[in-house]
Amino acid sequence: MGTAAVQRRRRAALVSTCLVLALATISTAQACTSYIVAAHASTDGSVLIGRNDDGEGAVAPNWLVHHPARDGPAPFTANLNSLTLLLPGPGLAYFSLPSGPLADPSSGRNTTGEAAGWNSAGVAVSATESIYNSAAALAADPFNEVDGIIEDAIPSLLLPQATSARHAVQLLGDLVTQRGAGEAFGVLAGDAEEAWYLETGSGHHWLAQRVPRRQYFVSANQGRLQEADLGDTSSTLSSPGLLRFAEEAGLWDPHSGRPFNFFSTFMRDGPQDTDYSHPRLCLLHRLWGSLPTASACANIRKLPTFAQPWPRTLGVRDVKAAMRNHWDGSSHDPYLHQHPDEPWRPIALLRTSMAHVTQLRPLSANLPDALSIITHVSLATPKLAPFIPLYKGLPPHALPPELTAAKERRPDGVSLFWRARRLQALVFRDWKRLAGPAATAIVAFERRLEERDLPKFERSTYARAVDKGGEAGGERALAALTAHVCQQAGKLLDRLAADAADALGLPGVPSDQDMLEMLEEAAEAYSFEPAESSSSGRGVRYAAAGIGLAGGGGGGSSIAAS
């Protein structure tokens, strides 16, 4: 793009810049926390990608959906903007966890809002991590809000097509280049060998990087990609003309002596990020052991994009523990101290509608394809809801109602989402007394699965089922396992809710209407929505505040008293 073209685009954008930024704020209100662990940084050689899907309020669920393979092309029409395009054929089968509208044949619109998913080619996608581009970047290259690429559509576009993690981010990058992004975002993609992360820098520019094999990546609602060798296409992909655009738009000076840095060139970095994003980022690096001292967080902007865990590698359990962290037991724990105005935004929120850790197991494990991916899914905030293991080979005709029945604002006694929300509505009435026992019971349930039930299933139950009944026998075994786990999880949640109601002196669990009111009251009080500007002006003093974590390498989530 030439200088004149950039200037024309700037002039055209000046009229609408304020509107663009206001709408970007609305679009990115679903602020999340993202995690990637590369193969040699994980305990068993798996690639792990995970995300807390933080929605708006506490009454809109996620659920499980399967899309069958198709032979030919298919039209795609989004629900939240006017994006339409033709998906090429053939299309891969995939599972997803939508929170948005399902396909509506009468309107011709597709299922969208598919927050995460995995396909028959062994590729997993999670979208999106809400981030913020700078006003200068958007003035030079505005969003295409009318029919650009937004969170609502991304997994639905990538999962039917992507045959590798790299392919997924290349597909997405091409769409952003051609169609424009309707908002700023980060997207995770993984397969059995690699994990990639893509960030948009402006309306049509983007960067994607492969997570180094011995390292991990975390993001907390601010751009994280920094210096990159655009010539190394084995680990970096980018929009065409990225450096030229940055120079001509006045966003980067190649003669300054400083290397190109995607973050400083394209991302917002202001006081509003200091309390909302930086503490979580510091916390995660301390939890996973890459920062030797709390004082290392004093210059959070210089933290590396990727880091090596220490003193040990990371497993699914470590990611789950991070997802559940709320500054546990410290003076910044908003739930323990009933302090909804706590400036440091916790990771675990009541408005989390789903959390997942997708475990893409290594080819060297020689596992049956049906067992090669496990997506560990928590429906509702994972602090008080169990993760359910979903294998790649789960037969689509046997999805348990506990995973599929939830509807927005319509509580039921079947879905794990609403059964968890009942417990959470009660616990938020007296967190100090009720949260600990409930969370301990949920983690114990998961440990039994991880340490006893799943290994036994894979070693003997599944193998015997395949020996006797072939692929169909294996599918029946997977269906039975998933149904049993969901039933046991539901019983656990019901028991914990009854115990909480009894501890509160209630005659029983609240009615559906009372539960909705309790949830909405708590979710509004503890919303922790991203702010456009900071009123505190305090900054974050990490070393002085004592963000020193007990147990390195993900071993714990406690924080030194601050």
N, C-alpha and C positions, 0 to 999 in steps of 0.2 A: 504494500500500500504506500503510495507516494505521500509527500508532505502535504500537498494540496488536498488530497483525499482525506487525510487525517483532520486537517483544519475544517473541511466541510462537515465531516462527521461531528466534530466538536461543536460547531455552530448549531447543527441540527439538534444536538443533544442538550444544549443549554436550557432550552425552554422546558424540557421535561426531566431534567436531572433530579429536581426535588421529588417529583412524582416517582421516578424510577427508584430512588433510595427509599422512599416511604413504602412502596409496594415490595421492594426487596426485603424490608424488615418484616412485613406481614408474611411473605412467603417462607422466610427462614425461621419463623417462630418455633418450629418443631426442632429445637436444638438438641443434638445428640452427643454421644461420646463414642469414639471409634478405636478399634484395636486390631492390629495385625501382628502375628508372630510367624516369622519365616521358618522354613523346614528345619534348619540346623540350630535354631534358637528354641525349638520346642522339645519336650521331653521324649517324644516318640517319633520324631521326624515328620509329624503332620504339619501342614500349613493351617494356621488358624486365622479366621477373620471373624470379627464380632462387632456388635454395635448395640447400644441402648437406643431404642426407638422412642424418643420423647415426643409425645403428641401434645395436644392442647386439651387440658382437662383430663378427667379420669374415667369417662364413660364411653369412650370410643374404642372398641377392641380391635385386635388383629386375630386372624384365624388362618387355618391351613387350606390351601387350594391346590389342585393338580390340573395342569394343562396338558392334554395329550399331544403327541406328535401330529404333524400335518404334512401332507404331500406337496401342496402348492403354496403360492403366496397368499397373504392375508392382509386386509386393510386394518389399519390401527387408527383409532380416534380417541384422543385423551378426554378426560373428564374436567380437568381444572383449567384448561385453556383450549385454544382452537387448533392444536397440533393434529395433523392428519398425515399419514404416510402409508406406504405399502411395504409390509415386511416380506422379505424374499422367502421363497420356498426352496427346499423343504424346511419345516420348522421343528426344532427339537422339543421333546417333552420336558416339562419342568414342574417343580413344586415351588410355591411362593407363599408368603405370609402377608396378605394384603390388609390394609386398614381403610382402603377407599372403596368406591363403588365396584360391584361386580359387573360383568358383561351384561349389557342390556340390548338384546336383539332388536327391540322396537325402535331404539334410538340409533342403533349402529355403533354404540360406544363400547369400548373394551374394559375389561377389568384393569384398574389402575391403582396406584397407591400400594404397589406390591413391594413392601419395604425391604425384603430380602428373599433369596431363593437359590435353588441349585438345579442344574439341568442334567439330562441324560448323558451329556459329554463330560461330566465331572467338573463343571465350572460353577462357582458360587459368586453371587453378586450381592452387595448390601448398599443401599442408597436411601438417603444421602446424609453426609455430615454437613450441617449448615455452616457456611463460612461467609465472610464479608469482603467484597472487593472495595478498593479505595474509590473515593469520589472522582479522583483524577483519571483512574483507569476507565470508569464507567462514562465519564464525560467524553473520552476519546472513542470508546467502543461500547455503546449502551446494550443492555439486555434486550432481547426480543421477547417481550412478555406476552405478545398476542398469540404466537404459535411456535415459540421456542421450546427447547428441551428443559424440562423441570423434573423435580423429584417424583412427581406423580407418575411419570411415564418410564423412568430409566430402566428398572429391572424388567419391565414388560417388553422393552425393546431389545435388551441385550440377551436375556436368557434363552429365547428361541433361536438365537443365532450363534452365540459365542462358543467356540471350540477350545479355547484356552483363556487364561486370565489376561494374557497380553492381547489376545484378539478382542476381548471384551472392552478394554480401555481404548483400543484403536477404533473400534466401532463407535464408541461413545464420543471420542475426540472428533472423528469425522462428522458425526451428527452436529456437534457444537460448531464446528467450522462451517458447515453447510447451512444449518438452520438457525444457529445462534442459541445461546443459553438464555432461559427466561429468568434465571436467578443464579446466585453463586452457590457452588456445592463441591463437596469431595465425595468420591465413590470408591468403594473397596471391591476388588476382584481377586479370586484365588482359584488355583487348581492344585493338583497333587504335588507339583514341583515349584510353583512360583506364586507370589502375591504381588499385586500392583495397586497403586493408589493414584487417582487422577483428581486434579483440582482445576477449576476454571479460574482464569485471571481477569476476564472481562467478557463482553458479549460473545466474542468469537475466538478467544484465545485460551489455551489450556496447556497444562504440563502433566505428564504421568511418569512415575518412577517405579521401578521394581524394588521391593524391599530386599536388601542384601540378605543372603542366606543365613547368616548367623545373628541377625539383628531383628528388632521389633520396631513397630511404629505406633504412635498414639496421636489422637487429635481431639481437641475439645473446643470446637466452634470458632477456630481461627485458622487461617491458612498455615500449613506446616512445611510445604516443599520450599527449598531454599536454593542453594547453588546446585547446578546441574550441568553436565557435559552433554550438550545437545547432539554432539557428534557420536556419542556412544549409544547407538540404537539398541544394543542388547539390554540396556537398563534404563533408557530414557526415551520417551516419545513426546512430541509437542506439536502444537498447531503450526502450519506453514507460515514462515515469515515472522515468527515470534520475536526474535531479537530486533529485526528491522522495525517492526511495529512499535516496540518499546522505545527504541531510539527516536523514531520520527514523532511519536506522541509526547516526547519529553519526559517519559517515565524512567528512563535509564540513560546514562551517559557513558558510552564505551571508552571515552577518553579520560575517565575519572581515575583510572588505575584500579578500580574495584571490579571484581568479577560480577557477572550477571547473577542476580539473586531474585528468584521468582517472588518470594515473600515481600521483600522491600519494594519491588517494582509494582506489584499488583494488589497487595492486601491492605486492608484497613488495619491500623495498629494504633489505637487510641486509649484514652482512659477508660472507656466502656469495656475494654477487653481485660483490664487489669484484675478486676475481681471475678469476672464471669468465666474467663478462659484460663488465665495463667495459673491460678491455684490448682485446678484439676490437672493441668499438664505437669506441674511440679510434683504433685501427689503421685501420679502414675509412674513417673521416672524414679521416684524414691521407693515406691512399692516394688518395682521390678529391678531395683538395685543398680541402675546405671549412673546415679548421682551419689558420690561418696559422702557428701555432706549437704546439709540443708542450705548452707550458704551458696551452694552452686546454683540455686534457684534465684539468687538475687538479680542475675542478668538473664531472665527467662528467654529473651529474644535470641540469645546466643546458644541455646540448647540445640544439639544436633537433630537433624530430621530423623535419623535412624540411630538406634543405640543397641548395644549388646547387653543382655540380662546378666546379672551377677548376684550371688555367687553360683547360680545354677540356671538351667534352662527352665522354660515356662510350659505349663500344661493348661488344659481346659479349666482345671480348678482355679488356677491363678487368674484367668480372665474373668471367670464368674465372680471371684472375690473382689476384683477391681470394680466390676459392674455394680456391686452391692454397697460400695463404700459411700459413706455420708459423713466423713470426718469422724468416724466412730469414736465416741468417748472423749473427744477433745472439746475445747471451749467453742469450736466452730461447728459442732454437731447441732444442726438446727432442730432436729426432731427431739433429741434428748433434752435440750434446754428450752423447748417450745419457743423458738426464736425464728419466726418466718421471715424476718428482715435480715437474717444473717447475710453479710455481703459476699461470702465465699460460696459460690454455687456448688452443692454436692453433686456427685455422680448419680447416686440413687435418688430418683424423683418419684412422687406419686403419679405424675402424669406420664411415666413410662408405660406405654401400652404393650410393648414386647421387647425382649432382649434375646439375642441369639449369639451362640458361638458355633460357627461352622467349622468342623474338623475334617480337613481333606487329607486323608491318610496316605502315607507314602507308597509308591509303586513297589518299593523293595519289600513291603510287608506281605506281598503276594496274597492279598485278600480277595475274596469273591467280589465282583463288581457291586453286588447288592449291599456289601458292608463297607465300601470304600469311602463313603461320606457319612458322617454323623452330624446332624445339626441339632445342637442342644438348645431348646426353645423354652423360654419362660414367658407365659402370657400374663401380662400385668407386671408391675414393678418387681424385679427379681429379688429384692431384699426380702419379700414376703410371698414368694411364689416359686415353686420348684421348676428346675429345668427338666424338660422331657426330651430324651434322645430319640431322634427321628432318623432312621437309616435311609440311604439312597434307594434301596430296593423295596421300601414300604409299598404294598400294592395300592393303587389309587382307588380301587373299589372298596377298600376296607379302612377308610380314614375314620378314626373314632369320633363320635359326636362331641366328646370333650374338647376336641381341637377345632371343630367346624361350626358349632352351634351358636356362638356368641353373636349378638346383634347390638347395635348402638342403642344405648339407653333402654334396653329391654333385658333386665336381669333374668336369669334362669337358674335352675338347679342342676344343670348338666355341664355346661362349659367350664373349663378350668379358669378362663378369664374371670367370669362373674363369681365363681366360688372363691377365687383369690381376692377379688375386690371386696367381698363380704368381710373376709378376715382383715383386709387392710383398712376398711372403714372403721372397724372396731379398734384396731391397734392404734390408729391415729387419735383416738379419744384418750389414750393413756400410754404413750410410747414407752416411757421410762419403765413401766411395769410389765407391759405385754410384748414388746418387740423381741426382747432377748429370747424367751422360751420358744416363741414361734419360729424365729429365724434359725435357732439351733436345731429344732425338729426337722425343718426343711432341709438344712444342710446334711443332717444325718440320713435322711431319706435318699438324697443324691449320692452320698458316699456308699451306701449299700448297693446302689445300682452300679456305680463305677467300679467298686472293688470286688463285688461278688456276682451280681446278676448278669451284667453285660459280658464279662469274660466267660462265664459259664455258658451263656447263650451262644456266643461265637464259637467256642471250642467244641461244644457237644450238641446242644439242641439244634442249632441251625445246620451243622454238618450232618447230623443224623436225618434231619428232615429232607435235605437235598439228596442224600443217599437213597432214601426210600421213595421220595416223590418228585425228584428232579426240581426244576425251577419253580414249578407250582407248589411243591412241598416247602421250599424255602420261603416263598411268598406267604404261605399260610403261617409259617413259624414267625415271620416278621409281623404279620397282622396280629397274631395272638400276643406276642411280646408287647407291642405298642398298646393294644387294648388293655392289657393287664397293668402296665405302668400308669396309664391314664386313670384307670379305675382306682388304683392305690393312691395316686396323687390327689384325686378328688376326695377320697375318704379322709386323707390327711388334712386337707384344707377345711373340710366340713368339721372335723373334730377340733381343729385349732380355733375355728370361728366360734364353735359352741363353748370352748374353754374361755375364750376372750369375753364372750357375752356374759358368762357366769362370773368371771372375775370383775366385770363392770357392774354386777348386780342387776343385770337385765333379765327379764323372764325368758328370753330366748334371743336368737339372732334377729336383727331388725327386719322389718318388712322391706319389700323392694323399694317403695317410695322413700322410706326413712333412710335406707342405705344410699340411694342416689343423692339425697340431700346431704348426708354425712360426707360422702365422697366429694361432692362439688364444693362443699365448705372447706374441706381440708386441701383439695387441689388448688383452690383459689388462694388460700392463705399461703401455701408452700409452692407457689407456681414457679418461682425463680426464672422468670422470662428474661431473655436477653434485653439489655437496655441500650438505647441509641446513644445515650450520654451518661456519664458517671456524675452523680451528685456528691459522692463522698470525697473525692479528691485526695483520698488517703494513700493510694498506692498500696502495694503489698510488700511487707517486710518479712520475707520467708525465713531468713535465719533467726531474726529476733523473735518471730512468732513460733519458731520451733517446729517446723515441718520435718521432724526426724522420725522415721518410721521404724517400728519394732519388726525385726525379721527382714532380711534382704531377699531379693529374688522372688518376691511374691509370697513370702512366707507368712505375712500377716497384714492386717489392715489397721492396726492401732497407731495412734499418733501421740508423740510426746506431748504432754500437757502444754497448752499454749496460752 
